[in-house]
Amino acid sequence: MVDLVVRESDCASALKLSDDLRDNFPTVFATTRMIALMELAGARILHPLLQSGEMSVGAHVDVSHTAATPIGAKVTARATYRGRDGKLFVFDVIAHDPAGEIGRGTHKRAIVSRARLIAGAAKRR
């Protein structure tokens, strides 16, 4: 379980990359931040399984964001381990604020070598 009190930097309006009017998003909790909380909830479940030099990484997300949450509200994300899909660990994820559910779906994570991940990322420059 992961909790967060929504700040302005957690809102969709903070995603604006330019003055382009098409980037005018509302000041409510961003879907990207909800997904990040869901990922953290799954990662915390896997943490006890990690060996030295390992970490878990998100591999797949399939969620719906169904309600808007204002600044100042607390959002809680929970992950429930559902099983394996090959090398991936599968979680049911759900997020809610004080008024009720705001999103749910499925998240998959992999356990990987931290050094190998960083080395692979460096090759993509």
C-alpha positions as CSV (number, residue, x, y, z in Angstrom):
1,M,0.0,0.0,0.0
2,V,1.2,3.5,-0.9
3,D,-0.3,6.8,0.2
4,L,0.2,10.3,-1.3
5,V,-1.4,13.6,-0.5
6,V,-2.0,15.3,-3.9
7,R,0.1,18.4,-4.5
8,E,0.0,20.7,-7.5
9,S,3.0,18.9,-9.0
10,D,1.0,15.6,-8.9
11,C,-1.7,17.1,-11.2
12,A,-2.3,16.7,-14.9
13,S,-1.8,20.5,-15.3
14,A,1.9,20.0,-14.3
15,L,2.4,17.9,-17.4
16,K,2.3,21.0,-19.6
17,L,5.5,21.0,-21.7
18,S,4.9,24.2,-23.7
19,D,2.5,27.2,-24.0
20,D,0.6,25.2,-26.7
21,L,-3.1,25.5,-25.8
22,R,-3.5,21.8,-26.6
23,D,-1.4,21.1,-23.5
24,N,-4.0,22.7,-21.1
25,F,-4.8,19.9,-18.6
26,P,-6.9,20.2,-15.4
27,T,-5.6,20.7,-11.9
28,V,-6.6,17.2,-10.7
29,F,-4.5,14.1,-9.9
30,A,-2.7,12.9,-13.0
31,T,-3.2,9.4,-14.4
32,T,0.6,9.2,-14.7
33,R,0.9,9.8,-10.9
34,M,-1.8,7.2,-10.2
35,I,0.1,4.7,-12.2
36,A,3.3,5.5,-10.4
37,L,1.6,4.8,-7.1
38,M,0.3,1.5,-8.3
39,E,3.8,0.6,-9.5
40,L,5.3,1.5,-6.1
41,A,2.7,-0.7,-4.4
42,G,3.7,-3.7,-6.5
43,A,7.4,-3.0,-6.1
44,R,7.1,-2.9,-2.3
45,I,5.5,-6.4,-2.4
46,L,8.4,-7.7,-4.5
47,H,11.2,-6.0,-2.4
48,P,11.7,-8.9,0.0
49,L,12.4,-11.3,-2.9
50,L,15.2,-9.2,-4.3
51,Q,18.8,-10.5,-4.1
52,S,21.8,-8.2,-3.9
53,G,22.1,-6.2,-7.1
54,E,18.5,-6.8,-8.2
55,M,15.6,-4.5,-8.5
56,S,12.0,-4.8,-9.8
57,V,10.9,-2.8,-12.9
58,G,7.5,-2.2,-14.4
59,A,6.9,-4.1,-17.6
60,H,3.2,-3.7,-18.3
61,V,0.3,-1.5,-17.1
62,D,-3.3,-1.8,-18.1
63,V,-5.4,0.5,-15.9
64,S,-8.5,2.7,-16.0
65,H,-8.6,6.1,-14.3
66,T,-12.2,6.7,-13.5
67,A,-12.5,9.7,-11.1
68,A,-10.9,13.1,-10.6
69,T,-9.1,13.8,-7.3
70,P,-8.4,17.4,-6.1
71,I,-5.2,18.9,-4.6
72,G,-5.1,18.1,-0.9
73,A,-6.9,14.7,-1.0
74,K,-5.1,11.6,0.0
75,V,-4.8,8.8,-2.6
76,T,-4.0,5.2,-1.6
77,A,-2.8,2.6,-4.1
78,R,-2.9,-1.1,-3.3
79,A,-1.4,-4.0,-5.2
80,T,-2.5,-7.7,-4.7
81,Y,-0.2,-10.4,-6.1
82,R,-2.1,-12.5,-8.6
83,G,0.5,-14.9,-9.9
84,R,3.2,-15.3,-12.6
85,D,3.1,-14.8,-16.3
86,G,6.4,-16.4,-17.3
87,K,9.1,-14.2,-15.7
88,L,6.6,-11.5,-14.9
89,F,4.9,-11.0,-11.5
90,V,1.3,-10.0,-12.0
91,F,-0.6,-7.6,-9.7
92,D,-4.2,-6.4,-9.4
93,V,-4.0,-2.7,-8.6
94,I,-6.5,-0.3,-7.2
95,A,-6.4,3.3,-6.2
96,H,-8.9,5.3,-4.1
97,D,-9.3,8.7,-2.5
98,P,-11.6,9.7,0.4
99,A,-14.7,9.6,-1.9
100,G,-14.0,6.1,-3.3
101,E,-12.3,4.2,-6.1
102,I,-10.4,6.3,-8.7
103,G,-8.7,3.6,-10.7
104,R,-8.0,-0.1,-11.1
105,G,-6.3,-2.5,-13.4
106,T,-3.4,-4.9,-13.8
107,H,0.4,-4.3,-13.4
108,K,3.3,-6.6,-14.3
109,R,6.8,-6.4,-12.9
110,A,10.1,-8.1,-13.6
111,I,13.0,-8.7,-11.3
112,V,16.2,-7.7,-13.1
113,S,19.9,-7.0,-12.5
114,R,20.3,-3.3,-11.7
115,A,23.7,-3.2,-13.4
116,R,22.4,-4.9,-16.5
117,L,19.5,-2.5,-16.7
118,I,21.7,0.6,-16.4
119,A,24.2,-0.7,-18.9
120,G,21.3,-1.5,-21.4
121,A,19.9,2.0,-20.9
122,A,23.3,3.6,-21.5
123,K,23.4,1.9,-24.9
124,R,20.3,3.8,-26.0
125,R,21.9,7.2,-26.0
